[in-house]
């Protein structure tokens, strides 16, 4: 039986977590002990203490040395996360003491990437020592990272959460959508296209229940056209573009800011589809009741100012 959280907190030490990482990297007690600057008997004792604290075996002893089992791989993964968080903590504290920018972790959905990149670039002109980690993902996953404290803030949609009251947010802007296709698509050059014309082409769509997928499903339903049955599903911008570049008959609905950047690069072209539905605006989100750091507040202010200017 896995030990309780209070038991783990009272018994585990950071040095032991370093040993877990070293054991996974070297597969040998002797080499891991050297890496963390302890004796081999000390490493053996520490590993026994770690496994005793968890109440489970984490490594299998083999003729080749030590190999993490499923529980061990899980423990090592979280040991690395804790080590990384401590490194980020030290980096941010040094930045504060030295009067520098500190560090921000910010998440974004695909459609807000251009806006975020512009704001970060302008902010770094005045805060050159500012460290910024950018995570692109779906709204649901970004909110999960905010819940875990791994993101300071995110540009996403709170409606996908079952508890939107857990967040503070400020609406940034209404998102526009553009239908894009391979530059050699048969409908390039048309004055207007309709969903009935697009039914037979190969679609790249967002996964089920994502806001952009729901908008597209609503468009098909209102037009009385069957939703594509064998569409390719992905939430990745890069994957979508690669799929369209490989298929002259492919089409996809994308946020207009992302589509515009891709069109300028010649990766895709826009098809003139008039959309009837509107998508929920994206918002700047953080945890309810958790004050932002001074660095995160600078980015919050920059994003909201840029959004106001763009309206």
Secondary structure, 3 states (H helix, E strand, C coil): CCCCHHHHHHHCCHHHHHHHHHHHHHCCHHHHHHHCCCCHHHHHHHHHHHHHHHCCCCEEEECCEEEECHHHHHHHHHHHHHHHHHHHHHHHHHHHHCCCCCEEEEEECHHHHHHHHHHHHHHHHHCCCCEEEEEECCHHHHHHHHHCCCCCEEEECHHHCCCHHHEEEEEEECCCEEEEECCCCCCCCCCCECHHHHCCCEEEECCCCCHHHHHHHHHHHHHCCCCCCCCEECCCHHHHHHHHHHCCCEEEEEEHHHHHHHHHCCCCEEECECCCCCCCCEEEEEECCCCCCHHHHHHHHHHHHHHHHHC
